[in-house]
Amino acid sequence: MKLITAIVRPEKLDDVRQALEDADVQGLTVSEANGYGRQRGHTEFYRGAEYTSDMLPKVRVEILADDDEVDRLVDAVLASARTGKVGDGKVWTIPVEEAVRVRTGERGEAAIF
Amino acid sequence: MHYFLMTVRMDTAAQTLDPGATAWMLAASALVLLMTPGLAFFYGGLVRMKSVLNMMMMSFGAMGVVAVVWALWGYGMAFGPDSLGGWVGDPFANFGLHGLTASIGDNAPGLPDMVFIGFQATFAIITVALISGAVAERVRFGPWLLFCALWVTLVYSPIAHWVWGGGIFGATGIIGSKIAALDFAGGTVVHMNAGMAGLMLAVILGKRLGFMKDPNIRPHNLPFVMLGAGLLWFGWFGFNAGSELAADATASLAWVNTLVATSAALLGWLLVERIRDGHATSLGAASGAVAGLVAVTPACGFVDPVGAILIGAIAGAVCALAVSLKFRLGLDDSLDVVAVHFVGGLWGTLSLGFFAVPSSKTAGGLFYGGGLAQFWPQILTALIVTVWTALMTTLIGFAIHKTVGMRVSENNEASGIDVTEHAETAYELITTGGTFRPDGQPRPEPVEDSVTVSGAHAAPRKVPST
């Protein structure tokens, strides 16, 4: 079992969610995130004073997946989140020891599908 | 008109009530009072998340203190019978508004005195509240309330007496009898006065931690700022058109000028931003509108709409340029009270030298055939008001700061003045848990390492240290 974490553009969240749904993903977790990579921050003006912010708003999408589903789902995220410009985000996966559905106590694969 | 007020009390028995004027002035007074909560939103949106409640409380605190002072002795000092040769009204002649509750026409024909007293109370309130923007995010609440009481007594009331209450600038005053300045609704009394007081207080209290370094010192809620600017504009129709103290053609002219000057100023500020910074901002629109309202305040009953448009457009552009001065001076006039209210008020006061339409009160401005005649009284009034408020505000500010102390501690300023002064937070972004203790149950022991919350009964509260 793996945890897929994708940092994507906020405006791409809907496309990513749709692509994952089309790939039969049953659930996911989304949170707002701030950070920077190669794309740096933006400049704002308040009464003529210039403020440059390092951090940019992004969305973090997290999905638990079976090992043999991971490549397919990562590809779905890549295809739906890509614009080709700097700032499209990152996707990474890490191994997960255990997952438990709170309501039933089901463990492992049964907990995530 | 304000500056026209008679020092001689008229025979009230002979006065008949003017229902139209009275109805309008009752409504106008409520409009002006709404400006102060509007200002609370305008200022509240401009500060950081951790200071918004304190910022709004500085306006609400002024509403609390000033109205009570006004009813007890402030009105008497501003509009009571002359004492000290016209430098101040007599606070004791009608202390607590005694003797004025049913009288009619002492201040304006056909108006119950109570209408005029209420209307003027709302002016005193907003003038004091305006100062708070210069010293945002760092003033202890109790000393601020003390400042409100002293300032309205020793600065606002005397100046209102000179300009509107028949004092030294009045028709029979030592200065006004020789040269007559024009100030329709308070360019000197309200805006230059508050702007200069803000400047002095900002100098006395010093700058905020991180001023000109910390990029997080910036507006936290621009929709609040837009809401506040809208409420200010709405209320300002009562402020300017109401200053005619009648429901007539001049009040209507002031209304239209308050519309068009403000619109032109909004555009003027945006134009400067577009050229200088590349973008027209929402904060620029809100700030430009307020700058236009300030500048047209002294002029709105004395100029025509084209004059008002020019006054507004210039005000918007000039104030947009003036806001950068504080960074060059290293002076933390936090919300640009000086650049908007002092500079805007000064321009509006001087603008009458250019744009005043000839009437029984003036030979007219330079562009209306009056030559330079109207400039001198405008400059003189502006100068005397500025010197008095600078001097007296410095005295009051130092007196409070050196005795009870006006600034919060560095720790409390860094943690956020909302939690340390008021034991509240405006926004809860993450639910942090904790305990709930209904009123009447014993308080827990203070927690070590917690930031001190002021007030004898304040519950200790853990806040993140920064």
Interface residues (C-beta under 8 A of the other chain):
Chain A: E44 F45 Y46 R47 G48 A49 E50 Y51 T52 S53
Chain B: P215 R218 P219 E273 R276 D277 G278 H279 T281 L283 G284 S287 A320 V323 S324 F327 D336
